[in-house]
Amino acid sequence: MSTDQDVVIIGVGTSLLGSFALVVAGMAVYGFGSAICDVAMNVEGAGVEKAIGKTIMPLFHASWSAGMVVGTTIGTALVFAHVDILVHTIGLAVLLLLGAALAPRAIPRVATHAETGEEVAHVSFRDRMSIWLEPRTLAIGLIALGMAFTEGSANDWLALGMVDDRGLDNGQGAALFTVFTASMTVVRLVGTRLLDRFGRVWVLRASGTAAFTGLLLFVLAPSFSLAVVGVSLWGLGAALAYPVTLAAASDDPVRAAARVSVVTAFASVARLCAPPAIGRLGEAWGIRQALVIIAGGLVLSVLLAYQARKEKPADGELPATVTPEISQTTEVPEIVTEASVDAEALSVPSELEPSLETDSR
């Protein structure tokens, strides 16, 4: 779904009309389109990961983080140059429009299931809704919620907290956020090796611990240099949690889309609730101090990390990787009966056939 027009609406509402309602409407439609793309991309990424048999999901998210680094760098430069926000959004809309036009040509076409004759299991609406009652899926969703709250809060408040509480200008605040996104990108690039060597549970626990440490250092650091170190640790810890939870939700290909939608819904709730919650507390405590509430989500994610271990088939069920043709084929062993034994015993060896013919003459 293209969201280029919605970005322009946000820019017009902010810069030209000063309309809060128009900005909210543009962001709502933009979020709707982004959510659909989010589920589709992650389900496809998990499918590719299973097809090649290697851990590559963090690399897809590293591409997203790299885009964030490029975007925040350009945004920082535009802020220093005092370029109006409407110009920002128009330029972004043009890029989105070009991406939507070129993507179908750049991505190789894959044969459809109808063309290949491959059978696809159908999941009913009731089965999809029942996934909301699966304890493991809900636990993975809570992990995603805690970590998305962590990442989303940085996206919304990190730069502003440094501007309001530390007295930095807008460009310096944006530059510090670029440090956060760059840290995430680096970890996601090497995350495949970490996951293959240590596994999901260890990576999630280490990520939560690093993010917790970086967050506290950012909030409590007496100097700007220590705050930069804290932001780096914060980004390192927030990098792998979301791709790991999405991979864990996709262990069963048949239920992958429904489970990924549940996990992304938890993450979306966190991103929706984080800005107003921290903003309200920030009015009373200060933004940096209000960010301490993120620590609760990080602790929850660490405690539930064991739920992300690879799912095993239930008793009596075939693994999800077994194709329908194989699973429905039953090899029938050859049955030896007395009749077959007698017939075999009475059969005449081929080397005796000439002598029998001679006797008959």
N, C-alpha and C positions, 0 to 999 in steps of 0.2 A: 504494500500500500504506500503510495507516494505521500510524503508529508511536506513537500516543498511549499505548497500554498499556506499551510498552517504556520510555518516559520515566518513567512512574510506577514501574516496576520499578527503574530506576536510582535514583530518589529514595528508595524504600523500602530498597533495599540499602545506600545511603549513610547515611541518617539514622536509620532505625529499627533495622535488624538489624546494620549494620556488616559486611555480608557482601561481601567482595571478589569472590567467585565470582558472586554474584547481580548485582552491578554489571557485571561483564564480560559475563555472559549478556545482560543488558538492552541494553548498548551494541552487542553483536554483532548482535542482531536489529534494533536501530535502524539500524545501519550497512547491513545487508542491504536494508532497505526504502528507505533514502535512496539507495543506489546505483542501484536500479531506477528510482526517480523521476528521478535525475540524468540517466541516459541518455535516458529518454523525453522529458523536458523539453527537453534540448539538441538532440535530433534534430528535435523539433517546432519549436523556435526557429530552427534552421538552415533548415528547410523554409519557414517564414514569411518569413525573410530573402530567400531565393531567389525566392519568389513575388512579393514586392513590389519586388524589385530594388534594395533599399537596405541599407546596413550598419546593423543594429539589434541584433545579438547582444549587444554591451556593455550595451545598455539593459536586457535581461532580467537580466543579471548585476548591473546596478546595483540592480534591485529586490531581488535577494537580499542585496546589501550593505546596502541601506537597512533591510531586516529585521534584519540583524546589528546595525546601529547602534541600532535601537529595542530589540532584545533585550539588548544589552550595557548600554544606558542603564538599562533597567528592572532588570537584574541588579545594576548598580552601586548603584542606589537601595535595592534589597532588602538588599544586603550592608551598606550603611551603617545600615539599619534593623534589622540583626541578625535577619532573617527566615530561618527554617529552610529548608534546601535542598529538603525535601519539598514545601513550599508552592510553591517555584519550579517543580518538575517537574509538580505537579498542575495548576497554572495553564497551563503549556505544553501539557500533554496536552489540556486543555479547548479551547485554541485550535486544536490540530491536529484534534481531533474536529469542531469547527465548520467548519474549512476543508474537511475531507473531505466534510462533508454539504452545504455550500453551493457548492462548486466546480462540480459538474455542472450546477447551475442557472445559475450566473453565466457559464459559458463557452458561447458560441453553438454550437449543434449544426451540424456539418459533414456534408454528404451523403457517404455511403460510396461506395467505388469501384463496388460492385455496382449502386448506384442511378444513378450517373452514366454507367456503361458504360465508364469509363476503365480501360485496361489497366495492370497493374502488373507490372514485371519481377520474377521470382522469383530469389532468390539461394539456392543450395543450401548445405547445411551445410559441404560441402567448400570451397566458395568463401569462406564466412565465415571458416573456419579458415585459409585461405591468406592472408588479409589480415594475419595475424601474421607473414608473411614479406615483406611489402612494405617496402622500405627507407624510402620517404617516410613511411609511416604510423608506422613504428618511430621515425624521427627526430622526428616531431611528438610522439609519445608521450614521448620523452626530454625535449623542451622542456617538456611539461606536467609531467613528473616533477620537473624542476628548479624550476619555478615553484610547483608545489603544495607541494614541500618548503619553499619560502620562506614561502608563505602559511600552511601548516599549522603550521609552527614558531612563527610569531607567535601563532596561535590558542592554542597549547598552552603556550608558555613566556614570551611577552613580559611579561605581567602578573606572573607568578611570579618572573621574573628581576629585575624592579624591586623586588619585595617582599623577596626574599632578599638581593640584592646592594646595593640602594640604601637599604634600610631603610624603604620606603614601607609604608603599611597596605594592606589588601586593596582597599578602595574606591578609593584612588589608583591602584593597579595596574590595576584594571578600567577606570578613567577613561582611563588611557593607552592601553589596548587600544581603547577607543572612538575615540580619535584615529586609530588605525590603520585601523579599519573606515570611519570617515568619509572619510578620504583616498581609500580605494578607491572609495567610492561616488561621490565628486566626479569622479574620473577616468573612471569607467565612464559617467557621464552625458554627458561631452563626448567620449568615446572614439570615437563614430561619426564625428565630424568629423575626428578625427585619422587614423583608418583610411582614410577616403575621400580625404584629402589626401595622406598620406604612404605609405600601404600597410602591409601586414602586417609585412614584414621590418623596415622602419625602426622601427615601433612596438615590435616585440619587442626589438630591440637597445637602443632608448632605455629601455624598461621594465627590462630586465635591468641596465643601467648605473645607473639611478636606484635600484633596489632594492639593488644592491651598495653604492653610496655611502651610502645610508641605514642599511643594516645595520652597516657599519663605524663610522659615526658614532654609532650607538646603543651599540655595544659599547665603543668607545674614548672616548666623550665624557666629559670630566671633570665636567660639570655637568648638572643635571636639564634645564635649558632646551635645551641642545644635544641631549640624548637625545630630547626631544620633537620637535625638528627631524628627527633621524634616523628616528624612528618615522613621521613624516609622509612622508618620502621613500621609506621602505620600503613604506608602503602605496600610494603613488603608483606605484611600480614594479611592485608585485605585482598591480595592478588588472586589466590588459587581457590578460595572457598566456593565462590559461585560456580566456576566450571566443574569443580569436584562434585558438588551437590547435583548439578544437572547430569553429569555422567552416572552418578549413583541412581538417579531417578530413571535412567534409560537402560538399566541392566536387562530388563525384559523388553525386547523390541515391540511386542504386540501392545503393551501398555505404555510405551515410552511417551507418546504424544500427550496422553491424559495425565501421566505423572509429572511430566515437565511443566504442563500448564498449571498444576497445583503448586509446584515449587516456585515458578515464576510469579504466581499470584501472591504467595507469601512475601517474596522479594518486593513486589510492587506495593503491597500494603506498608512495608517498612519504608520504602521511598516516599510514600504518600504521607505517612504519619511523622516521619523524622523532622521535616522542615518546620511545621507549626509547633511541634513539641519543644524542639530546641530553641526556636524563636521566642516562644512564650517564657521559657525558663531564662533565656538570655537577657530578656528585659529586666529580670530581677537580679540575676547573678552575674551577668556577663556571658558572652557567647562561648568563650573558651571554657569557662567553668561549667556551663550547661552541657558541653560535650562529654562530660564525665558519665552521663547516663548511658552512653554507648557501651560502657564497660559491662553492664548487665547482659546485653545481647552477646557480647564476646564470651562471657563465662558460660552462658547457656549453650553456645555453639561448641565450646570445648567439651562440656559434659555430655553432649549428644553425639559427638564425633563418631563413636563406635557404630552408630546406625548407618553410616555411609559405606561400611564394608560391602564387598561384592555379594550380591544376592545369589543364593543357591536355589535350585528348583525345589519345590515342595515335594514331599514323598508321594510317589505315584505319578508325578508329572515328568514329562520329558524336558530336557533343557530347551531354552528358547531358541537356540541356534539350530536345532534339528528342523529340517524342512518338512512341510506337510506330506510330501511324497514319501519321504523316508518313514515318518512317524505313522503313516497309515498302511505301510507295507509290512506284512507278516510272513516270514519265511516258514513254509510248511515242510517239516522234515519228512524224508522218505520212510514210509511204513513197510516193514518187511512182514509178510504174512506166510502162513504155511503153504498156501496155494502157490505163492511165488517161489518158495523154496523147492516144492515138488516139481514145479515146471522146470526150474533150473537144473534139478538133479536128473530129470528125465531127458533133458536136451542132449542131442547126439553131438559129440565133438566133431569138428570139421574134418580132422584127419582120418576119421573112421568112415566117412561117407563113401569113399570109393569101394571099400571092401563090402559094405552092405549092398551096394548096387550089384557087385559081382555075385554075391550069394543069391540075390533075387533072380538072377538070370538062370 
